Amino acid sequence: MTDAALHVHRYGDPAGEPVVLLHGVTGHGARWRRTAEGYLADRAVLAPDLRGHGRSPHEPPWTVERHVADVLALLDAEGVERADLVGHSYGGMIALHLARTAPRRVRRLLLLDPATGLAPADAVREARGYLVPVSFADAAEARAYRAARWSDAPAGAVDEEVAEHLEPSPDGRLRWRFEPAAVVTAYSEMARPHLTPPADVPTHLVIAARADLVRPEFVVDCRAALGPGLVISEIEAGHMLYVDRLEETGTLIAGWLSGADAGR
């Protein structure tokens, strides 16, 4: 059932200009709620759970091409001809590939610490960590686990993550709502050689300064490919910058999508 519809979290004004927000690996669309409600309230915000994540179908394939096709099918189903596209981490890689596949469907592209062109050794190390999924005896144990890894996140964000993203397993323990095999596949996809956005799609690349994820050669190639169509910003944060630095990241996203800081 590779054509099954994605589960979508909707925010903002349904009559507003459309924007699609793509989460990263192991995540879900509801992580964007605070950004959408606080900074994109005048936009029609679509934040899908990617295939293999959240409440979307978990069936393979989990390739970048399948994710791109899923998001394009979502745009078609919503009657959206052209949308702004924001992607974080693996969602940034998917957004980039979608813009390459269907540039006429993308008005503006914003990449938040995109995970693309990862060193193979790093990708395989991360992938192996998901071969045995972590599980919890109860929600309190899951909350402590998430709080330790989201040390800069507001307390409410951790509580929301636990409420939205946990599900019971057949053994009675709780696990995060994603398919581990899809995550392992995603890390393989992130090790592909990077591509650059199309030259005619205005692009804002936002780098999390403390994450050390965005590779210098990707930045160099983006500058060469896009010239003045590229804007680059840094936010002093770890990889989960839109959770940890909500105001700074939300203001940046809203400004870019409005054209206030356009690079052309």
Disulfide bonds with the S-S distance in Angstrom:
none
